[in-house]
Amino acid sequence: MAEAGRLNVPTAPLILTEPVTVVRVAIIVFILVLWEAIAQSGLLYRDVVPSLLAIGAAIVKLLSTSDYYWHLWVTTGEVGTGLAVGGVSGLVVGLVLGANRMLSKSFEPYLYYLGPTPKIIFFPVMIMWFGVGGGSKVAMGAISCFFPIALSTAAGMRQIDRVLIRVGQSFRANAWQMATKIYLPAMRHPIINGVRLGLGVAIIGTLLAETKLSNRGVGFLIIQAYSLFDMPRMYAMLIVLFVVAIGANALVGRLGGLSTIRQR
Amino acid sequence: MTVAAITRSRVFPLALGLGSLALAILAVEVLIRMGAINRFIVPLPSQIAMAFERVIVEEDIAPRFQLTFFEAFTAGAMITVVGVSLGLLLFRINVLRQATETWVAAMASAPTVLMYPLFLVVFGRSAWTIIMMGFVAGLPPVILKTIEGLSATRRVLINVGKSFKLTGTQLFIKILFPAALPTIFVGVRLGLIFTLINVVGVEFLINFGGLGQLINDLAERYDLPGTYAAIFFVILVSVCFFVLTEWIERWLRPVD
């Protein structure tokens, strides 16, 4: 019986033979082959599309130089500070607007309409206010992430179960206790989503500011590679940057326990 | 008037918002005149108000607006045509959809605007760099919302179409597309917003084109009132664009 049982155990399907995986692999291979063919053909201006080997070598070279990590650290510091400033102010504004219907009706439309405007246009003003150094980049990051976090928090606040609020009030919780014991735990999901959105736009805002006017940071390195027409290095930096940005976004979701919230 | 009545009122919150804004502007004006805020860093709001006329008359605002509109419109038309077509393709071929939908979603959240130096190399410092940046940024939401809209078509509508023995093309034209149109438009609207953000942003960054370049030009000339006026003008254009697309979206889906 035991033998028969063992024989009946279904064998795990070979993942590689699943149609979706086959299609994915086929698309990746097609793109890589097409890329290499264009690189070798000379159809485009030399080095606009460098060979995959050159890009791979540039990635290895980039990741093995300490200079890159220093610039990455500068950008990380600017994005982190911008996210902290914009995030905390966005959270406070979101809590205030979410808690008061009249304030929400009065001021939220301004946030709602200012949110989708291109924030980079404020960069000249930020330079005037905070100088050409890191301050203006931090400010760009803060402005960028303020709007999604504030709007997400305000929306999350309005979705809190009224029962939870009444429970807090019946225990005569003060404003601070209501915020820390009821509002913030109940709004975990929208706040994390807001922070994820905010992180994405803070990275974009900070890096765009670095490409425009800076002598440090990853944005500066990208525009420097463009100026020197060092295309493999530019591709390498963009690839590494995309991986870092997507990884940071996933990390925020994981640290905030987004997956466990979804499972409930 | 009770607090509840004030909260329900439509006029009072609007007045409070506008009044607070006016008060803040007045406070800045007073603080600058008192010397509490450096007027070489923040210009007087009254100077900014007067600079509007100068910016509109002397800085060729109409041709700049036309250029930005042309770039955004071209990119918008491209995202609509390509996005809806790709969405339809992925809806029709399920295995392709399963294989690539997460990639499209990842692309939507990726910082694609940072690829602008790459586009500069490929397309040169021209309107096409700006259009293509707008296109790349605005494409993913259109694809995702097209798939969502087509997938959400009620089964009963499709069955009605089949009972009338409609062909695949007829089913798409008469049933699927009209049913999915409101959701597709949500995607087009989101895509247009991303497109406009990128078009103005890249204009500013590469100092080429319409309204984005205007801000850069004025800032480089240290024309602070003009810079602030141009920024307000761009915000106004964005808000008008946003309100217009929102209005069309409501018109397309009157009942949620």
Interface residues (C-beta under 8 A of the other chain):
Chain A: P19 V20 T21 V23 R24 I27 L44 V48 R101 M102 K105 S106 F107 P109 Y110 Y113 L114 P116 T117 P118 I120 I121 F122 F123 P124 V125 I127 M128 W129 G200 I203 I204 L207 L208 T211 K212 G219 I222 I223 A225 Y226 F229 M231 M234 Y235 L238 L241 F242 A245 I246 N249
Chain B: I6 T7 F12 P13 L14 L16 G17 S20 L21 I41 V42 V95 L96 Q98 A99 T100 A106 S109 A110 P111 V113 L114 M115 Y116 P117 L118 L120 V121 V122 I193 L196 I197 N198 V200 G201 F204 L205 G212 I215 N216 L218 A219 L224 T227 Y228 I231 V234 I235 S238 V239 F242 V243
